[in-house]
Amino acid sequence: MLTRDERRALLFLAMVTVAGGVLRAAGKTGSAAGAGVVAPALAGQDIVQQAAQARRAQALARPLAPGERVDVDHATAEELRRLPGVGPRLAARIVADRDANGPFASLAGLARVPGLGAAKLRGIGPLVTFGGVPAAAAGPSALPVLIALPSGAPESAGSGRGRGGGTCAGRPSLNRATAEELMCLPGLGKVLAERIVADREKHGPFRDIADLARVPGIGRVRSERLRDLVTIP
């Protein structure tokens, strides 16, 4: 049987052997100290990047603090997901619409994104800004009419509010109105209005509101929302 001193000697030799292996592994990776010990298959820089990504994901997952706002005109899809009721798909649609049609500038502009109904806009209104400007900076009258409607109620044809907050003088003709005249419609900014006119000139007049869905950025849902707000002739 080994004596107490012999057991200590063997334990010391084992520790020296392990330490030598660790140092050789760290030296071969040529990366951050300790990387070979934590995960020999990963370079030290990879570990640093993963840690940074984990910290960012944790920060984005936390609820908004009191008084904290999300700038919808600049936020990434990950940042938009901090808003209540905004999941990955809706956040991606918001960013895609912004990239295609420009900043929203207001809740009325944000309403052009499919999937953002009146109830959801009411919920996120106090939590967003547009280019740093709060949604209700000009008072309740600055909010789009659709937010004041009861949940599930149809949008009034008489409201006719567009992205810039203007009001249509009657129902504009889809086949005769200029881009400027079409911009009074809800959810239609300059880019989409110009696309409608360009499509009309290239492919001929719209025979039904459903034909409007052929315009890039309009889609079936948005075209149906405009059915009672325009005329076809």
C-alpha positions as CSV (number, residue, x, y, z in Angstrom):
1,M,0.0,0.0,0.0
2,L,1.2,3.5,-0.9
3,T,2.3,5.8,1.9
4,R,0.8,9.2,2.3
5,D,3.9,10.9,0.8
6,E,3.8,8.5,-2.2
7,R,0.1,9.4,-2.9
8,R,1.0,13.1,-2.8
9,A,3.8,12.6,-5.2
10,L,1.6,10.7,-7.7
11,L,-1.1,13.4,-7.4
12,F,1.5,16.1,-8.1
13,L,2.7,14.3,-11.2
14,A,-0.8,14.0,-12.5
15,M,-1.5,17.7,-12.1
16,V,1.7,18.6,-13.9
17,T,0.7,16.3,-16.8
18,V,-2.7,17.9,-17.1
19,A,-1.3,21.4,-16.9
20,G,1.1,20.6,-19.7
21,G,-1.7,19.4,-21.9
22,V,-3.7,22.5,-21.4
23,L,-0.8,24.8,-22.2
24,R,-0.1,22.8,-25.4
25,A,-3.7,23.1,-26.5
26,A,-3.9,26.8,-25.9
27,G,-0.6,27.3,-27.8
28,K,-1.9,25.4,-30.8
29,T,-5.1,27.5,-31.2
30,G,-3.1,30.8,-31.2
31,S,-6.1,32.5,-29.8
32,A,-7.4,34.0,-26.6
33,A,-6.2,32.6,-23.3
34,G,-8.4,29.7,-22.1
35,A,-10.1,29.2,-25.5
36,G,-8.5,25.7,-26.0
37,V,-9.7,24.7,-22.5
38,V,-13.3,25.9,-22.9
39,A,-13.8,24.6,-26.5
40,P,-10.8,23.3,-28.4
41,A,-12.8,23.4,-31.7
42,L,-13.5,27.1,-31.4
43,A,-11.1,30.0,-31.9
44,G,-10.9,32.5,-29.1
45,Q,-12.4,35.2,-31.3
46,D,-15.4,33.0,-32.0
47,I,-16.1,32.7,-28.3
48,V,-15.9,36.4,-27.9
49,Q,-18.4,37.0,-30.7
50,Q,-20.8,34.4,-29.4
51,A,-20.7,36.0,-25.9
52,A,-21.4,39.4,-27.5
53,Q,-24.3,38.0,-29.5
54,A,-25.7,36.3,-26.3
55,R,-25.5,39.6,-24.5
56,R,-27.3,41.4,-27.3
57,A,-30.0,38.8,-27.5
58,Q,-30.6,39.1,-23.8
59,A,-30.8,42.9,-24.0
60,L,-33.3,42.7,-26.9
61,A,-35.5,40.1,-25.1
62,R,-36.1,42.3,-22.1
63,P,-39.3,44.3,-21.9
64,L,-39.2,48.0,-22.6
65,A,-38.4,50.0,-19.5
66,P,-40.8,52.8,-18.4
67,G,-40.3,55.7,-20.8
68,E,-38.3,53.7,-23.2
69,R,-39.3,53.9,-26.9
70,V,-38.5,52.1,-30.1
71,D,-37.8,54.3,-33.2
72,V,-39.8,52.5,-35.9
73,D,-38.1,54.5,-38.7
74,H,-34.6,53.1,-37.7
75,A,-35.0,50.0,-35.5
76,T,-33.8,46.6,-36.7
77,A,-36.2,43.7,-36.8
78,E,-34.8,42.4,-33.5
79,E,-35.4,45.7,-31.8
80,L,-39.0,45.9,-33.2
81,R,-39.7,42.5,-31.6
82,R,-39.6,44.2,-28.2
83,L,-42.9,45.8,-29.0
84,P,-46.0,44.0,-27.7
85,G,-47.7,41.8,-30.3
86,V,-44.8,42.2,-32.8
87,G,-43.3,38.8,-33.6
88,P,-40.5,37.8,-36.0
89,R,-42.7,37.8,-39.2
90,L,-44.4,41.1,-38.5
91,A,-41.1,42.8,-37.5
92,A,-39.6,41.5,-40.8
93,R,-42.6,42.9,-42.8
94,I,-42.2,46.3,-41.1
95,V,-38.5,46.5,-42.0
96,A,-39.2,45.3,-45.6
97,D,-41.9,47.9,-46.1
98,R,-39.7,50.6,-44.7
99,D,-36.8,49.6,-47.0
100,A,-39.2,49.6,-50.1
101,N,-41.3,52.6,-49.4
102,G,-39.3,54.8,-47.0
103,P,-39.8,55.9,-43.4
104,F,-43.3,55.7,-41.9
105,A,-43.1,59.1,-40.2
106,S,-46.3,58.5,-38.2
107,L,-48.7,55.8,-37.0
108,A,-50.9,56.5,-40.0
109,G,-47.9,55.5,-42.2
110,L,-47.2,52.4,-40.1
111,A,-50.7,51.3,-40.7
112,R,-49.8,50.5,-44.3
113,V,-48.0,47.3,-43.1
114,P,-50.2,44.2,-43.4
115,G,-50.9,42.7,-40.0
116,L,-50.9,46.0,-38.1
117,G,-54.6,46.6,-37.4
118,A,-56.2,49.2,-35.2
119,A,-56.0,47.3,-32.0
120,K,-52.3,46.6,-32.4
121,L,-51.5,50.2,-33.3
122,R,-53.4,51.3,-30.2
123,G,-51.2,49.0,-28.1
124,I,-47.8,50.1,-29.6
125,G,-48.6,53.8,-30.1
126,P,-47.3,55.0,-26.7
127,L,-44.2,52.9,-27.1
128,V,-42.8,54.1,-30.5
129,T,-41.3,57.1,-32.1
130,F,-40.7,58.0,-35.8
131,G,-37.3,59.4,-36.5
132,G,-37.1,60.2,-32.8
133,V,-40.5,62.0,-32.7
134,P,-43.1,60.5,-30.4
135,A,-46.3,59.2,-32.1
136,A,-48.5,61.6,-30.1
137,A,-46.2,64.6,-30.0
138,A,-48.8,66.8,-31.6
139,G,-51.6,65.6,-29.3
140,P,-54.4,63.0,-29.8
141,S,-55.6,64.7,-33.0
142,A,-52.4,63.7,-34.7
143,L,-53.2,60.0,-34.4
144,P,-54.8,58.3,-37.4
145,V,-58.5,57.9,-37.3
146,L,-58.4,54.1,-37.5
147,I,-56.8,54.0,-34.0
148,A,-59.9,55.7,-32.5
149,L,-62.2,53.1,-34.0
150,P,-63.5,50.2,-31.8
151,S,-61.6,47.0,-32.3
152,G,-62.8,45.2,-35.4
153,A,-64.7,48.2,-36.8
154,P,-64.2,49.0,-40.5
155,E,-62.3,52.1,-41.5
156,S,-64.6,54.9,-42.5
157,A,-64.6,55.8,-46.2
158,G,-65.0,59.5,-45.2
159,S,-61.9,59.6,-43.1
160,G,-59.6,59.2,-46.1
161,R,-56.5,60.0,-44.1
162,G,-53.2,59.4,-45.9
163,R,-49.7,59.0,-44.7
164,G,-49.2,62.7,-44.6
165,G,-52.4,63.3,-42.6
166,G,-54.3,64.8,-45.5
167,T,-58.0,64.2,-46.4
168,C,-59.3,63.1,-49.7
169,A,-61.8,65.5,-51.3
170,G,-64.3,62.8,-52.1
171,R,-63.3,59.5,-53.6
172,P,-60.3,59.8,-56.1
173,S,-60.5,57.8,-59.3
174,L,-58.0,55.0,-59.4
175,N,-57.7,55.4,-63.2
176,R,-57.5,59.2,-63.4
177,A,-56.0,60.5,-60.2
178,T,-52.4,61.7,-60.1
179,A,-49.9,60.3,-57.7
180,E,-50.3,63.4,-55.5
181,E,-54.1,62.9,-55.4
182,L,-53.7,59.3,-54.5
183,M,-51.4,60.1,-51.6
184,C,-54.5,61.2,-49.6
185,L,-55.5,57.6,-49.2
186,P,-54.6,55.7,-46.0
187,G,-51.3,53.9,-46.2
188,L,-50.3,55.3,-49.5
189,G,-47.1,57.4,-49.5
190,K,-45.4,58.9,-52.5
191,V,-43.6,55.7,-53.6
192,L,-46.7,53.6,-53.7
193,A,-48.8,56.3,-55.3
194,E,-46.3,56.7,-58.1
195,R,-46.2,52.9,-58.6
196,I,-49.9,52.9,-59.1
197,V,-49.7,55.5,-61.7
198,A,-46.8,53.9,-63.4
199,D,-48.6,50.5,-63.5
200,R,-51.7,52.1,-64.9
201,E,-49.7,53.7,-67.7
202,K,-47.9,50.5,-68.5
203,H,-50.7,47.9,-68.2
204,G,-53.8,49.9,-68.8
205,P,-56.6,50.9,-66.5
206,F,-57.7,49.0,-63.4
207,R,-61.0,47.2,-64.1
208,D,-61.6,46.2,-60.4
209,I,-60.0,47.1,-57.1
210,A,-58.6,43.5,-57.1
211,D,-56.3,44.6,-60.0
212,L,-54.6,47.0,-57.7
213,A,-52.9,44.0,-56.0
214,R,-50.7,43.6,-59.1
215,V,-48.8,46.8,-58.0
216,P,-45.6,45.9,-56.0
217,G,-46.1,46.8,-52.4
218,I,-49.9,46.9,-52.5
219,G,-51.1,43.3,-52.1
220,R,-54.6,41.9,-51.7
221,V,-55.2,43.1,-48.1
222,R,-54.2,46.7,-48.8
223,S,-56.2,46.9,-52.0
224,E,-59.3,45.6,-50.2
225,R,-58.9,48.3,-47.6
226,L,-59.2,50.9,-50.4
227,R,-62.3,49.4,-52.0
228,D,-64.7,51.9,-50.5
229,L,-62.3,54.8,-50.7
230,V,-61.8,55.1,-54.5
231,T,-63.8,54.9,-57.7
232,I,-62.7,52.7,-60.6
233,P,-63.9,54.7,-63.7
